[in-house]
Amino acid sequence: MPLSSAEIIQHLQNIEPDEFEQFIGDLWERLGWETEVTTGSSDRGIDVIAKRFHPYQQKILIQAKRYQSDNRVGSPQIREYSSLRQQEENVDQVLVVTTSAFTSEARAIASDLNVKCINGEQLAQLVEENDVMELVETTTGGLHTSSFAPRETDAKSRERNRETAGLPRGIGDDVIAELFGIARVNFSSESDLSRHEMDFDGLFVALTLHTRSLQDSVWLAIGASQEVDVVDSTGSKHNPISLSEKPLRNGWQTHDPEVRTQTGPRNLDIDIRIQETTKYLLAVDLSSIRDLSRIEIDRYGIEIDFTEVDLADIPSLPDDLKTSLESVRGVSIHTS
């Protein structure tokens, strides 16, 4: 049986620091980089040097911290590691990878100092999504989960695992889209969510979008052109209904080509940056579509297939989105 994210982290937390550094070097090799794992007193504080030459030349320095879950990487360490780029020429980025987590202060400083942070959960995600579980088994000597005392994952991890377990997902070249929940929703043309002079009766589909390779600084977007299609069982394609994003809270973004943001290198509607998850809400008008077969995000080659699942078995919308929608005038969420 494949290891869970928590079990991957447990295994890696129980190896020696130098073994963890070698594991990180091997992992980044699998991700398409040429790596050099430095050793002993000659490492100058750098654990792994990673280079690649396509689609353009890049060089990153990696600091690998094999920490237990209760030992988080703090802001003083981030300041120290940010200076590593002075040890090498033509360094594009410093990356800190840990089996634990980062303090909020560390993440804030890392953003200012161009240091990328990958925590234990994201590291396990890299292993799972790139199908390199054998690296964990090789590095840890084929350890079994029974060798460890059980550890509880944090609340955020438990909620994410519960919501996405067994649900449809789409894997593209750069982006992974995961279904998070679905519900029947009605609102009138006078609702604060409406952008059209018509009543709405249809499905709200909650997705999470995140970058496939956490080590890359990738700007991703769903722009004003119709790059998202809802496909029914006849193969007919329909565009999602535009919603007003203004009434929504908690970071939910909608398919609204008329609303532009200025956070990236160009005007973007949906903006996905490294180490962030974009919460994306699609509205499917059932008056114009026979049924829901799949969702396509053309730019990233993503297809989320619903043909093998019963929509009734999919969890409802996540609690934070429900709370946000329930506060909007004229919106009714069906619970069954």
Backbone torsions as a table, in degrees:
resi	resn	phi	psi	omega
1	MET	NA	133.0	-179.4
2	PRO	-60.7	148.9	178.3
3	LEU	-72.6	145.0	173.2
4	SER	-78.8	169.8	178.0
5	SER	-58.3	-43.2	-179.6
6	ALA	-63.0	-37.7	-179.8
7	GLU	-70.6	-36.5	175.6
8	ILE	-60.2	-46.3	179.5
9	ILE	-62.3	-43.5	179.0
10	GLN	-58.2	-45.5	-179.9
11	HIS	-60.1	-47.0	-176.5
12	LEU	-69.4	-29.0	178.4
13	GLN	-73.0	-12.9	-177.4
14	ASN	-107.1	15.9	173.3
15	ILE	-105.4	171.0	179.9
16	GLU	-74.5	152.8	-179.7
17	PRO	-54.5	-41.4	-179.3
18	ASP	-69.6	-30.1	175.4
19	GLU	-68.8	-36.6	178.1
20	PHE	-66.7	-39.2	177.1
21	GLU	-61.8	-41.6	178.1
22	GLN	-65.4	-39.1	177.4
23	PHE	-59.8	-44.0	179.7
24	ILE	-63.5	-42.0	177.1
25	GLY	-60.4	-44.5	179.4
26	ASP	-65.2	-39.9	-179.6
27	LEU	-63.1	-45.0	-179.6
28	TRP	-69.0	-26.7	171.6
29	GLU	-60.8	-44.6	180.0
30	ARG	-65.3	-25.2	180.0
31	LEU	-85.8	5.4	173.9
32	GLY	100.3	14.9	179.6
33	TRP	-106.1	153.1	166.4
34	GLU	-91.2	125.3	-173.3
35	THR	-123.2	150.5	172.9
36	GLU	-128.8	118.7	177.8
37	VAL	-91.6	116.3	-178.3
38	THR	-79.3	160.3	-174.8
39	THR	-133.6	146.3	167.4
40	GLY	55.0	-143.9	-174.1
41	SER	-72.1	-12.0	-177.7
42	SER	-87.5	0.5	-173.1
43	ASP	-80.9	-13.3	178.9
44	ARG	53.6	28.6	-179.2
45	GLY	87.0	-1.7	179.5
46	ILE	-100.2	127.3	179.8
47	ASP	-89.0	-43.7	-177.5
48	VAL	-139.3	133.8	171.4
49	ILE	-107.8	123.1	-177.1
50	ALA	-121.7	134.0	-179.9
51	LYS	-133.0	150.3	167.8
52	ARG	-150.3	159.9	-169.0
53	PHE	-123.0	-2.5	177.8
54	HIS	-133.5	141.1	0.9
55	PRO	-75.4	-9.2	173.3
56	TYR	-151.0	165.3	-175.0
57	GLN	-74.1	131.1	179.2
58	GLN	-138.8	152.0	176.9
59	LYS	-144.6	125.3	178.0
60	ILE	-127.1	150.8	175.3
61	LEU	-110.9	130.3	-174.4
62	ILE	-114.6	129.8	171.9
63	GLN	-105.2	120.6	-176.0
64	ALA	-105.9	118.3	-177.4
65	LYS	-117.3	105.1	177.3
66	ARG	-87.5	92.8	-176.6
67	TYR	-113.1	154.0	170.1
68	GLN	-75.9	164.0	-170.7
69	SER	-61.8	-29.0	-177.4
70	ASP	-89.0	6.0	-179.1
71	ASN	-117.0	92.5	-175.8
72	ARG	-88.2	153.3	176.2
73	VAL	-77.1	127.7	-175.3
74	GLY	-103.7	176.4	-177.0
75	SER	-64.7	-36.2	177.5
76	PRO	-59.7	-36.5	178.9
77	GLN	-68.3	-38.9	178.8
78	ILE	-62.5	-42.0	177.8
79	ARG	-61.0	-41.2	-179.9
80	GLU	-65.6	-45.4	-176.2
81	TYR	-70.4	-27.1	180.0
82	SER	-63.3	-24.2	-179.6
83	SER	-80.3	-5.7	-178.6
84	LEU	-61.9	-29.5	-178.4
85	ARG	-63.0	-17.4	176.7
86	GLN	-75.0	-14.1	-179.1
87	GLN	-82.0	-16.2	-175.8
88	GLU	-135.2	156.5	176.4
89	GLU	-89.0	150.8	172.6
90	ASN	56.4	44.5	178.6
91	VAL	-87.3	126.3	179.9
92	ASP	-87.0	-30.5	-175.0
93	GLN	-164.4	151.2	170.6
94	VAL	-107.4	133.9	-177.0
95	LEU	-122.6	130.2	176.4
96	VAL	-112.5	121.5	-179.1
97	VAL	-117.0	127.8	-179.2
98	THR	-134.3	156.2	174.3
99	THR	-86.7	-2.0	178.7
100	SER	-110.2	-115.2	-176.9
101	ALA	-154.3	-179.2	179.6
102	PHE	-120.2	145.7	173.4
103	THR	-70.2	159.7	178.5
104	SER	-62.5	-35.6	177.8
105	GLU	-65.3	-38.4	179.5
106	ALA	-63.3	-43.3	-179.9
107	ARG	-65.9	-38.1	179.9
108	ALA	-64.7	-44.5	179.5
109	ILE	-68.0	-38.6	179.7
110	ALA	-58.8	-39.9	179.1
111	SER	-62.3	-40.1	-179.8
112	ASP	-70.5	-32.8	-173.6
113	LEU	-98.2	8.5	-179.9
114	ASN	58.8	42.6	173.3
115	VAL	-109.8	125.1	179.4
116	LYS	-91.6	138.0	-176.4
117	CYS	-115.8	128.4	174.3
118	ILE	-122.7	117.4	-178.7
119	ASN	-89.3	-177.9	-175.5
120	GLY	-61.9	-41.6	-179.9
121	GLU	-63.9	-41.5	179.3
122	GLN	-69.3	-33.9	177.0
123	LEU	-64.6	-45.7	177.2
124	ALA	-61.2	-36.6	177.6
125	GLN	-62.8	-41.3	176.8
126	LEU	-59.4	-43.4	-179.4
127	VAL	-62.1	-46.5	-176.7
128	GLU	-67.2	-45.8	-172.8
129	GLU	-74.9	-21.5	179.4
130	ASN	-104.7	10.2	171.9
131	ASP	54.5	50.0	-179.8
132	VAL	-121.3	37.7	-178.9
133	MET	-61.1	-29.0	-179.0
134	GLU	-64.5	-24.7	176.1
135	LEU	-63.6	-41.1	177.4
136	VAL	-63.7	-45.7	-178.0
137	GLU	-64.1	-40.8	179.3
138	THR	-66.4	-45.3	-177.2
139	THR	-66.1	-39.5	-175.9
140	THR	-91.4	5.2	176.5
141	GLY	70.3	30.7	177.9
142	GLY	69.4	34.9	179.8
143	LEU	-62.9	149.5	178.4
144	HIS	-107.8	150.7	-177.1
145	THR	-63.3	-24.9	179.2
146	SER	-67.8	-13.1	178.9
147	SER	-73.7	-10.7	-174.0
148	PHE	-117.8	150.7	170.8
149	ALA	-71.2	139.0	-177.9
150	PRO	-62.8	140.2	178.0
151	ARG	-123.2	137.7	-179.8
152	GLU	-81.6	131.0	173.9
153	THR	-72.8	160.1	-178.4
154	ASP	-71.2	168.4	-173.2
155	ALA	-61.6	-38.3	-179.1
156	LYS	-63.2	-42.5	179.9
157	SER	-66.0	-42.2	179.6
158	ARG	-61.3	-43.2	-179.1
159	GLU	-65.2	-42.9	-179.0
160	ARG	-64.6	-43.2	180.0
161	ASN	-63.9	-38.2	-178.9
162	ARG	-67.1	-42.8	-175.0
163	GLU	-71.7	-35.1	-172.2
164	THR	-101.7	-1.8	-176.5
165	ALA	-62.1	119.8	175.4
166	GLY	73.7	7.4	-177.4
167	LEU	-89.4	155.6	179.2
168	PRO	-59.7	146.1	176.4
169	ARG	-145.5	160.4	176.9
170	GLY	-128.9	130.8	-176.9
171	ILE	-114.5	115.8	177.4
172	GLY	-104.6	-171.0	-179.6
173	ASP	-67.1	-37.0	-175.8
174	ASP	-121.0	-20.4	-170.9
175	VAL	-128.1	143.8	171.0
176	ILE	-114.6	130.7	177.0
177	ALA	-114.5	130.4	-179.7
178	GLU	-125.0	134.1	175.0
179	LEU	-70.4	134.4	-177.3
180	PHE	-114.8	-22.8	179.5
181	GLY	171.7	163.9	-177.6
182	ILE	-151.0	145.5	179.9
183	ALA	-156.0	152.1	172.7
184	ARG	-81.2	130.2	-175.2
185	VAL	-134.0	142.9	173.1
186	ASN	-124.9	143.5	166.4
187	PHE	-154.2	155.4	-177.0
188	SER	-88.0	168.2	179.7
189	SER	-65.4	-16.2	179.5
190	GLU	-92.5	-1.2	179.8
191	SER	-66.5	152.4	177.7
192	ASP	-67.3	-15.2	178.1
193	LEU	-83.3	-21.3	-171.0
194	SER	-75.7	139.1	172.0
195	ARG	-116.5	8.5	-177.7
196	HIS	-135.5	154.9	178.5
197	GLU	-85.7	63.6	179.5
198	MET	-158.8	151.1	175.7
199	ASP	-75.4	155.5	-179.0
200	PHE	-120.4	132.9	171.5
201	ASP	-138.0	110.4	-176.8
202	GLY	-174.3	-155.7	-176.3
203	LEU	-108.9	137.7	166.8
204	PHE	-101.1	123.2	-178.5
205	VAL	-112.8	117.4	-178.9
206	ALA	-97.5	122.7	-179.2
207	LEU	-122.0	154.7	165.6
208	THR	-115.3	137.5	-179.8
209	LEU	-121.3	132.7	176.7
210	HIS	-149.0	160.5	-178.2
211	THR	-69.0	144.1	-178.6
212	ARG	-72.1	-41.3	-177.4
213	SER	-111.4	105.4	-172.6
214	LEU	-67.1	-17.1	-178.8
215	GLN	-81.5	-9.3	-177.9
216	ASP	-94.7	142.7	171.7
217	SER	-93.3	94.8	-173.1
218	VAL	-117.7	128.8	171.5
219	TRP	-95.0	123.5	-176.8
220	LEU	-123.4	150.8	-178.8
221	ALA	-155.5	150.5	164.0
222	ILE	-108.3	111.5	-168.7
223	GLY	-94.3	-164.5	-174.9
224	ALA	-69.4	-31.0	177.8
225	SER	-68.3	155.6	-174.4
226	GLN	-78.1	89.9	-177.5
227	GLU	-104.8	0.7	177.1
228	VAL	-119.5	127.7	179.9
229	ASP	-124.9	139.6	170.6
230	VAL	-102.7	123.5	-172.9
231	VAL	-112.4	134.0	177.0
232	ASP	-97.7	-178.1	-173.1
233	SER	-68.8	-15.6	176.7
234	THR	-86.0	-7.1	-177.1
235	GLY	91.8	-1.7	178.7
236	SER	-71.6	140.3	-178.6
237	LYS	-105.6	140.5	-179.4
238	HIS	-133.8	148.3	176.7
239	ASN	-87.6	144.6	174.2
240	PRO	-60.8	156.3	177.2
241	ILE	-79.6	134.1	177.2
242	SER	-72.6	134.5	177.7
243	LEU	-117.7	156.5	172.6
244	SER	-82.4	127.5	-177.5
245	GLU	-83.9	-15.4	-172.4
246	LYS	-58.3	-40.6	-177.6
247	PRO	-74.7	-15.0	-174.2
248	LEU	-80.8	150.5	178.3
249	ARG	-125.8	-174.7	173.4
250	ASN	61.5	25.2	171.8
251	GLY	84.4	6.4	-179.7
252	TRP	-75.1	132.2	178.3
253	GLN	-113.1	152.3	-175.6
254	THR	-123.1	168.9	176.5
255	HIS	-81.5	92.4	-175.9
256	ASP	-138.5	86.3	-175.6
257	PRO	-60.7	-16.6	-178.1
258	GLU	-83.8	-11.5	179.0
259	VAL	-101.2	126.2	-177.1
260	ARG	-117.2	144.1	174.7
261	THR	-117.1	164.1	-174.7
262	GLN	-123.1	31.1	-173.0
263	THR	-88.6	-14.1	-175.5
264	GLY	-115.7	-166.3	-179.1
265	PRO	-71.0	-12.1	174.6
266	ARG	-151.0	174.0	179.3
267	ASN	-63.9	127.4	-176.8
268	LEU	-128.6	150.3	169.9
269	ASP	-94.4	-55.4	177.7
270	ILE	-109.1	120.9	-171.1
271	ASP	-118.6	110.9	-178.6
272	ILE	-112.6	121.0	179.5
273	ARG	-117.0	164.5	-178.0
274	ILE	-54.3	137.8	177.1
275	GLN	67.4	13.7	177.0
276	GLU	-120.1	150.7	173.7
277	THR	-113.1	127.1	177.6
278	THR	-93.2	126.9	177.8
279	LYS	-94.3	118.1	-167.3
280	TYR	-122.3	125.4	-177.6
281	LEU	-110.4	122.1	177.4
282	LEU	-108.1	139.7	176.1
283	ALA	-112.6	123.8	-177.8
284	VAL	-112.5	114.4	-178.4
285	ASP	-80.6	113.4	-176.2
286	LEU	-74.7	-10.3	176.9
287	SER	-75.5	-17.1	-177.3
288	SER	-115.8	1.2	-177.5
289	ILE	-134.0	139.5	-176.7
290	ARG	-70.7	-48.0	178.7
291	ASP	-161.9	177.6	-177.9
292	LEU	-106.1	112.2	-179.9
293	SER	-102.1	-47.3	177.5
294	ARG	-161.2	162.4	174.0
295	ILE	-117.2	132.3	-179.4
296	GLU	-116.9	131.3	171.4
297	ILE	-113.6	95.8	-165.8
298	ASP	-61.9	-40.7	-172.8
299	ARG	-58.7	-33.0	-175.1
300	TYR	-110.2	9.8	177.6
301	GLY	65.3	35.1	-176.0
302	ILE	-100.9	134.7	170.2
303	GLU	-129.6	126.7	174.3
304	ILE	-108.6	111.1	-171.0
305	ASP	-95.6	126.3	180.0
306	PHE	-106.4	3.4	-172.6
307	THR	-69.8	-23.2	-176.2
308	GLU	-100.5	8.0	-178.6
309	VAL	-126.2	152.5	173.5
310	ASP	-92.4	119.5	-177.6
311	LEU	-57.2	-27.3	179.6
312	ALA	-67.2	-21.0	-179.5
313	ASP	-87.8	-7.0	-178.7
314	ILE	-83.3	135.7	178.9
315	PRO	-57.2	154.9	176.1
316	SER	-69.8	-176.6	-179.5
317	LEU	-62.3	146.5	179.2
318	PRO	-60.1	154.3	-171.8
319	ASP	-58.7	-40.0	-177.2
320	ASP	-66.6	-33.8	177.7
321	LEU	-73.1	-40.5	176.8
322	LYS	-57.8	-47.5	-179.3
323	THR	-58.8	-42.3	179.6
324	SER	-64.2	-45.4	-177.4
325	LEU	-69.2	-36.2	-178.6
326	GLU	-65.2	-19.1	179.1
327	SER	-88.2	-4.7	-178.0
328	VAL	-89.3	131.4	-178.5
329	ARG	-60.8	129.5	172.1
330	GLY	85.0	8.4	-178.1
331	VAL	-101.1	133.7	177.9
332	SER	-125.8	123.4	-179.7
333	ILE	-105.0	125.0	177.9
334	HIS	-83.0	132.4	-177.9
335	THR	-91.6	-5.6	178.8
336	SER	-142.8	NA	NA
